[in-house]
């Protein structure tokens, strides 16, 4: 079985991205299954140079994401600090063996204050995505791709202790989107 960068079986990633029913763990029983979807506002983005000089950035794009909770129980999203207004997220490449230069590097504190998405609700986040987030110290070459096809990923669970009651694989991924570099 092939797995995505977040440990999800590739087949499950495809089902989630297409808005298929997502079986959950924790307090949700089989008869309570519903749909959980994560969608970006566009299919393509243009990342623009926001500082520095040269080919390798830093580049930025603003991505709006909607998480829809079609379950009968709340969903919980991990966040970095107790008052961070957006969830911990990842940006993953859709090409096997490739990584996204936009995937953030998180240094967070432990806390018990996840973001709660009530049953039947839709949560919208505006994310300022930056990249590259790491590079070779000698060549300045970025680690990961600045252009290509990517997906957004959220850490998600069905209880406050997100890591002990995660959806399968611990995350949900969005539709595929493309990033090109602009001026």
Rosetta blueprint (number, residue, H / E / L):
1 X L
2 X L
3 X E
4 X L
5 X L
6 X L
7 X L
8 X L
9 X E
10 X H
11 X H
12 X H
13 X H
14 X H
15 X H
16 X H
17 X H
18 X L
19 X L
20 X L
21 X E
22 X E
23 X L
24 X L
25 X L
26 X L
27 X L
28 X L
29 X L
30 X H
31 X H
32 X H
33 X L
34 X E
35 X E
36 X E
37 X E
38 X E
39 X E
40 X E
41 X L
42 X L
43 X L
44 X E
45 X E
46 X E
47 X E
48 X E
49 X E
50 X L
51 X L
52 X L
53 X L
54 X L
55 X L
56 X L
57 X L
58 X L
59 X E
60 X E
61 X E
62 X E
63 X E
64 X E
65 X E
66 X E
67 X E
68 X E
69 X E
70 X L
71 X L
72 X L
73 X L
74 X L
75 X E
76 X E
77 X E
78 X L
79 X L
80 X L
81 X L
82 X L
83 X L
84 X L
85 X L
86 X L
87 X L
88 X L
89 X E
90 X E
91 X E
92 X E
93 X E
94 X L
95 X L
96 X L
97 X L
98 X L
99 X L
100 X E
101 X L
102 X L
103 X L
104 X L
105 X L
106 X L
107 X L
108 X L
109 X L
110 X L
111 X L
112 X L
113 X L
114 X L
115 X E
116 X E
117 X E
118 X L
119 X L
120 X L
121 X L
122 X E
123 X E
124 X E
125 X E
126 X E
127 X E
128 X E
129 X E
130 X E
131 X E
132 X L
133 X L
134 X L
135 X E
136 X L
137 X L
138 X L
139 X L
140 X L
141 X L
142 X E
143 X L
144 X L
145 X E
146 X L
147 X L
148 X E
149 X E
150 X E
151 X E
152 X E
153 X E
154 X E
155 X E
156 X E
157 X E
158 X L
159 X L
160 X L
161 X L
162 X H
163 X H
164 X H
165 X L
166 X E
167 X E
168 X E
169 X E
170 X E
171 X E
172 X E
173 X E
174 X L
175 X L
176 X L
177 X E
178 X E
179 X E
180 X E
181 X E
182 X L
183 X L
